[in-house]
């Protein structure tokens, strides 16, 4: 501290008021102009909206959803010339087999009597087995017809059903899928509402969530596994004929599994009719148009260039199998998709792409089939 600082008095702290003249700003020098304060104003901002068709993410999602087939419906059953011709030829063939069997048994009786009796017993056993097969096919066709009837009936009155109608239709659905243990919890939940007062549409929505949700999860798993198997086998098979045969085999196997899951349990003839309805629906709605852009959307940018053409075909065939599974769910499900979301091709795309990518890296199918 210097001597000058030591001799200067110490300023005591003090307060100032707002109107204190000592705190007022000094007047500006003459000739100095004061800038006027700028008034607040809104700045013009130009906002450009991105149209839906220009949104890259939205357009890609729409393109992927376009691959999902529309809801399938059962084909109307009517008498045609082809059915009349088939029935007539079948009846003539049955008569020919019967006459041939009768001639054979008579000939055996004339030569060796005990062979004639043996042939008679075998023919009787064959007739009983044929009768059992016919009854089984008739029951299978009736179950498929009942599933279609329930689905159409619920779809027709889903928004205007009375409580009595809703409970009656739901009871039929419950009895149809009662053999499946996955429906036990849902049937128990519906049983607890017997004494409750609920309007028809809400009761149908509740029944769909409780009864169909577990079955839908299992159906999605079956479809995803079938699509994975098709994608791998197509990628490694050496011949196109093998691809076609295996895709057909997996399609039939998947449709039968979905029909049994939802309580249809079709026979041979019923399975043929169901398979024909699924394929006819896909043929009417159009097949998958696949190209490099679609494969890039499936497996990701940059990865598609590293994949072989065979692996790309495997992914596309897997998507086709997923489309078959979605259409089969529409036809095998006893209740239409109302309260629950209908599955789309995007629900299976990531599974198929990831599985195909892992198989390509390891060179062999991964676990999970």
Phi and psi in degrees as a GROMACS rama.xvg file:
@    title "Ramachandran Plot"
@    xaxis  label "Phi"
@    yaxis  label "Psi"
@TYPE xy
-83.0306  171.865  UNK-2
-69.3855  -33.8413  UNK-3
-66.5389  -40.7031  UNK-4
-67.9145  -32.8351  UNK-5
-70.766  -30.459  UNK-6
-84.0318  -17.2611  UNK-7
-75.73  140.206  UNK-8
-70.6443  151.627  UNK-9
-85.5759  127.423  UNK-10
-79.0269  127.753  UNK-11
-79.4013  147.851  UNK-12
-69.1158  141.696  UNK-13
-147.119  165.373  UNK-14
-110.189  153.902  UNK-15
-124.04  145.17  UNK-16
-92.3281  167.069  UNK-17
-67.0337  -35.9234  UNK-18
-89.2977  11.1833  UNK-19
-66.6463  126.189  UNK-20
-61.4122  -25.5967  UNK-21
-70.451  -23.8905  UNK-22
-94.6071  -4.65863  UNK-23
-72.3002  149.781  UNK-24
-68.6425  145.184  UNK-25
-70.0875  144.456  UNK-26
-66.1175  146.38  UNK-27
-73.1135  159.056  UNK-28
-66.7199  151.253  UNK-29
-61.3604  140.291  UNK-30
90.813  -12.9079  UNK-31
-87.3747  121.389  UNK-32
-88.5571  140.095  UNK-33
-93.7764  127.652  UNK-34
-71.9836  130.664  UNK-35
-68.7433  143.147  UNK-36
-66.9836  136.866  UNK-37
-77.7518  128.683  UNK-38
-73.5036  146.375  UNK-39
-64.6201  138.834  UNK-40
-145.538  151.682  UNK-41
-84.3298  128.837  UNK-42
-81.5027  132.748  UNK-43
-70.2442  125.736  UNK-44
-120.83  128.81  UNK-45
-95.862  116.324  UNK-46
-107.471  124.081  UNK-47
-107.634  122.945  UNK-48
-86.9078  137.148  UNK-49
-85.1013  121.694  UNK-50
-69.9071  158.001  UNK-51
-62.3992  -38.1647  UNK-52
-72.0728  -16.0632  UNK-53
-95.5647  -6.98585  UNK-54
-76.3542  116.29  UNK-55
-66.3192  -35.5322  UNK-56
-75.5516  -41.614  UNK-57
-67.2419  -41.0424  UNK-58
-64.9805  -37.2551  UNK-59
-66.7741  -41.4121  UNK-60
-64.0383  -40.3386  UNK-61
-64.9215  -36.9481  UNK-62
-66.942  -38.2312  UNK-63
-69.0846  -40.5573  UNK-64
-68.7301  -23.744  UNK-65
-66.1516  -21.1066  UNK-66
-74.4516  -17.7892  UNK-67
-72.116  126.464  UNK-68
-68.2422  147.885  UNK-69
-65.6279  163.451  UNK-70
-56.0835  133.141  UNK-71
-88.6525  147.353  UNK-72
-126.719  154.252  UNK-73
-68.3556  140.033  UNK-74
-75.3373  142.923  UNK-75
-67.1026  138.808  UNK-76
-94.675  119.491  UNK-77
-141.408  158.846  UNK-78
-79.476  124.27  UNK-79
-123.084  168.251  UNK-80
-64.4022  -35.0643  UNK-81
-63.9158  -40.6717  UNK-82
-67.4359  -38.8911  UNK-83
-64.0469  -41.8758  UNK-84
-64.1707  -43.5107  UNK-85
-63.3662  -43.6817  UNK-86
-64.1393  -39.504  UNK-87
-65.7383  -45.4894  UNK-88
-64.9013  -36.7171  UNK-89
-64.9826  -39.3669  UNK-90
-66.374  -41.3907  UNK-91
-64.4688  -38.6502  UNK-92
-65.5693  -39.1531  UNK-93
-64.6567  -39.5113  UNK-94
-64.4853  -41.0411  UNK-95
-63.3042  -42.8338  UNK-96
-64.7361  -39.966  UNK-97
-64.5326  -43.8015  UNK-98
-65.0505  -40.4862  UNK-99
-64.0397  -40.3931  UNK-100
-65.8999  -42.4449  UNK-101
-62.9578  -42.5273  UNK-102
-63.4276  -40.7876  UNK-103
-63.7971  -45.1122  UNK-104
-65.405  -41.7215  UNK-105
-62.2074  -40.8698  UNK-106
-64.6499  -39.6585  UNK-107
-67.6127  -37.9798  UNK-108
-62.862  -37.6777  UNK-109
-68.8907  -34.0652  UNK-110
-86.883  -63.1186  UNK-111
-131.565  111.317  UNK-112
-58.0735  -42.3613  UNK-113
-66.4067  -29.135  UNK-114
-68.582  -33.5043  UNK-115
-63.9792  -42.2537  UNK-116
-65.3147  -40.3981  UNK-117
-62.291  -41.8113  UNK-118
-65.4576  -35.4514  UNK-119
-64.8283  -43.112  UNK-120
-64.2979  -43.0873  UNK-121
-64.1684  -40.1786  UNK-122
-64.6823  -37.4032  UNK-123
-66.0071  -42.8146  UNK-124
-62.2339  -42.1622  UNK-125
-63.1533  -38.97  UNK-126
-64.8278  -41.7485  UNK-127
-64.9904  -41.2028  UNK-128
-63.7265  -40.0623  UNK-129
-63.8896  -40.4126  UNK-130
-63.132  -40.6209  UNK-131
-64.0181  -40.5566  UNK-132
-64.2954  -39.7769  UNK-133
-64.3161  -43.606  UNK-134
-62.3746  -41.0685  UNK-135
-62.6028  -42.4805  UNK-136
-66.5763  -39.2437  UNK-137
-64.1456  -43.2513  UNK-138
-64.2321  -39.2451  UNK-139
-63.5583  -42.9785  UNK-140
-65.4872  -38.3592  UNK-141
-66.8294  -37.0443  UNK-142
-64.5025  -42.7928  UNK-143
-63.0624  -39.4768  UNK-144
-65.6713  -35.9223  UNK-145
-67.3661  -40.4861  UNK-146
-60.3647  -46.1238  UNK-147
-63.8562  -39.1468  UNK-148
-65.1459  -43.8384  UNK-149
-63.6485  -44.1537  UNK-150
-62.0491  -44.5408  UNK-151
-69.2121  -37.9007  UNK-152
-65.916  -42.2496  UNK-153
-68.517  -39.4094  UNK-154
-64.1105  -32.7523  UNK-155
-73.0592  -33.59  UNK-156
-118.97  23.4161  UNK-157
-62.7675  -33.9874  UNK-158
-99.3531  -8.00745  UNK-159
-134.474  20.4254  UNK-160
-74.6311  142.617  UNK-161
-80.2983  167.286  UNK-162
-62.962  -38.1985  UNK-163
-66.6059  -44.0211  UNK-164
-65.0505  -42.0736  UNK-165
-63.5147  -42.5528  UNK-166
-68.9045  -35.4806  UNK-167
-66.9757  -45.3081  UNK-168
-65.919  -39.4162  UNK-169
-66.4308  -35.6134  UNK-170
-63.9503  -38.6315  UNK-171
-66.3768  -40.2274  UNK-172
-64.1287  -42.2148  UNK-173
-62.2415  -42.042  UNK-174
-67.9218  -30.0818  UNK-175
-69.8402  -38.9982  UNK-176
-102.666  13.9597  UNK-177
-64.881  -25.0046  UNK-178
-73.7102  -14.9427  UNK-179
-89.9865  121.103  UNK-180
-66.818  -17.9696  UNK-181
-66.4043  -18.8127  UNK-182
-93.9466  2.80887  UNK-183
-63.916  -44.0735  UNK-184
-66.1427  -41.6612  UNK-185
-65.866  -40.1891  UNK-186
-65.553  -33.1359  UNK-187
-68.5379  -39.2964  UNK-188
-65.4044  -39.1267  UNK-189
-68.1096  -34.2889  UNK-190
-63.3493  -32.9068  UNK-191
-71.2699  -11.9447  UNK-192
-100.902  14.8044  UNK-193
-63.7801  -35.2376  UNK-194
-97.1515  5.09926  UNK-195
-92.6359  154.943  UNK-196
-102.36  109.125  UNK-197
-134.465  138.455  UNK-198
-72.5189  162.272  UNK-199
-59.5474  -53.657  UNK-200
-57.989  -41.5941  UNK-201
-68.7174  -34.7128  UNK-202
-67.3227  -39.9106  UNK-203
-65.3247  -39.9157  UNK-204
-65.0216  -41.4741  UNK-205
-64.577  -41.6147  UNK-206
-63.9244  -39.432  UNK-207
-63.8295  -42.684  UNK-208
-65.1293  -41.3129  UNK-209
-77.8538  -39.46  UNK-210
-87.9853  -40.3906  UNK-211
-90.8058  -25.185  UNK-212
-59.0788  -48.1878  UNK-213
-63.3118  -37.4716  UNK-214
-69.2129  -37.2501  UNK-215
-64.7253  -38.5847  UNK-216
-63.344  -42.0329  UNK-217
-66.683  -38.7364  UNK-218
-64.0377  -38.9138  UNK-219
-64.5292  -39.2762  UNK-220
-64.6526  -43.2214  UNK-221
-62.3001  -42.7489  UNK-222
-67.0469  -42.3792  UNK-223
-64.6481  -42.0403  UNK-224
-65.4882  -40.3939  UNK-225
-63.9192  -41.1525  UNK-226
-65.5534  -37.1354  UNK-227
-64.339  -45.0219  UNK-228
-62.447  -41.6339  UNK-229
-64.3724  -41.3775  UNK-230
-64.0414  -38.9571  UNK-231
-73.1231  -47.0775  UNK-232
-63.4485  -39.8099  UNK-233
-65.1723  -35.0069  UNK-234
-71.3334  -28.9697  UNK-235
-105.759  -9.8502  UNK-236
-74.4357  143.436  UNK-237
-85.2911  -17.5599  UNK-238
-126.02  147.077  UNK-239
-67.7822  -30.551  UNK-240
-63.2757  -38.0123  UNK-241
-64.5693  -40.6961  UNK-242
-59.3969  -49.3013  UNK-243
-62.5478  -43.3342  UNK-244
-65.3531  -41.4543  UNK-245
-71.9131  -37.2686  UNK-246
-62.2511  -42.5759  UNK-247
-63.3579  -41.2069  UNK-248
-62.6762  -45.8265  UNK-249
-67.3695  -34.2242  UNK-250
-64.8702  -46.525  UNK-251
-62.9317  -43.7355  UNK-252
-63.1106  -40.5473  UNK-253
-68.3751  -43.5408  UNK-254
-63.6351  -41.9578  UNK-255
-63.7023  -42.1589  UNK-256
-63.9222  -39.8512  UNK-257
-68.3062  -38.9974  UNK-258
-63.4612  -42.4961  UNK-259
-68.1332  -33.7234  UNK-260
-63.1559  -41.8679  UNK-261
-90.9408  10.1363  UNK-262
92.8353  6.75375  UNK-263
-74.8105  -45.9694  UNK-264
44.6056  66.4693  UNK-265
-77.8441  155.764  UNK-266
-85.393  -162.051  UNK-267
-67.6468  -47.5458  UNK-268
-67.4888  -42.134  UNK-269
-63.0723  -37.3405  UNK-270
-65.8805  -39.3764  UNK-271
-62.9891  -42.0898  UNK-272
-66.4098  -40.6892  UNK-273
-65.9805  -43.2195  UNK-274
-62.3249  -40.1426  UNK-275
-64.3742  -39.477  UNK-276
-64.5642  -41.0917  UNK-277
-65.3419  -48.5337  UNK-278
-66.0912  -38.8636  UNK-279
-64.3597  -37.7206  UNK-280
-64.7597  -44.2623  UNK-281
-66.4727  -35.0145  UNK-282
-67.4863  -36.046  UNK-283
-72.4102  -41.5209  UNK-284
-78.8236  -14.1267  UNK-285
104.442  149.222  UNK-286
-91.6713  175.141  UNK-287
-75.0228  129.284  UNK-288
-96.2196  106.157  UNK-289
-105.996  145.489  UNK-290
-158.859  -171.429  UNK-291
-63.7062  -37.6478  UNK-292
-64.1983  -40.3724  UNK-293
-66.2122  -41.5823  UNK-294
-63.3552  -37.6467  UNK-295
-64.6948  -39.0772  UNK-296
-65.4376  -31.8456  UNK-297
-74.9766  -51.9067  UNK-298
-104.372  -2.39403  UNK-299
100.647  149.775  UNK-300
-67.9951  141.529  UNK-301
88.7238  -35.8345  UNK-302
-77.5924  -33.2721  UNK-303
-61.5292  -32.7713  UNK-304
-68.6907  -22.3608  UNK-305
-89.9966  -10.4842  UNK-306
-85.7091  149.781  UNK-307
-78.1162  163.999  UNK-308
-64.1378  -34.7569  UNK-309
-65.494  -39.9426  UNK-310
-67.0727  -36.5272  UNK-311
-63.1262  -41.4261  UNK-312
-63.8063  -35.9512  UNK-313
-63.1944  -40.6667  UNK-314
-64.0671  -42.8469  UNK-315
-65.4536  -42.3427  UNK-316
-64.638  -33.3814  UNK-317
-63.7656  -39.4026  UNK-318
-65.5556  -38.0704  UNK-319
-62.1645  -40.4338  UNK-320
-63.5932  -38.2955  UNK-321
-64.0348  -38.1283  UNK-322
-62.6497  -41.4607  UNK-323
-62.1076  -41.6061  UNK-324
-63.2601  -40.4616  UNK-325
-64.4395  -44.5524  UNK-326
-65.6696  -37.1994  UNK-327
-66.2603  -35.2979  UNK-328
-62.1759  -39.5802  UNK-329
-60.6143  -38.4847  UNK-330
-86.5044  -25.3176  UNK-331
-94.7092  -18.8186  UNK-332
-76.0653  126.903  UNK-333
-74.5751  -12.1664  UNK-334
-124.799  136.798  UNK-335
-71.9011  161.737  UNK-336
-76.4981  104.457  UNK-337
-122.693  -66.2414  UNK-338
-76.5758  -28.888  UNK-339
-102.52  150.916  UNK-340
-75.3577  135.465  UNK-341
-74.7253  133.231  UNK-342
-65.6519  149.828  UNK-343
-121.45  172.862  UNK-344
-66.2611  -26.2551  UNK-345
-67.365  -23.0931  UNK-346
-69.6339  -22.1509  UNK-347
-107.626  -12.5634  UNK-348
-66.0518  -43.4797  UNK-349
-65.7837  -38.9125  UNK-350
-63.1939  -45.0525  UNK-351
-66.3755  -42.383  UNK-352
-66.1891  -45.3563  UNK-353
-63.8626  -40.6182  UNK-354
-65.5971  -41.5718  UNK-355
-66.2167  -38.1885  UNK-356
-65.5593  -41.2277  UNK-357
-65.5354  -39.6073  UNK-358
-64.9379  -35.6741  UNK-359
-68.7251  -35.2744  UNK-360
-73.1366  -42.438  UNK-361
-83.611  -20.6155  UNK-362
80.1387  6.78808  UNK-363
-152.426  157.047  UNK-364
-60.31  138.902  UNK-365
-86.0321  169.185  UNK-366
-70.3981  159.812  UNK-367
119.384  -3.68711  UNK-368
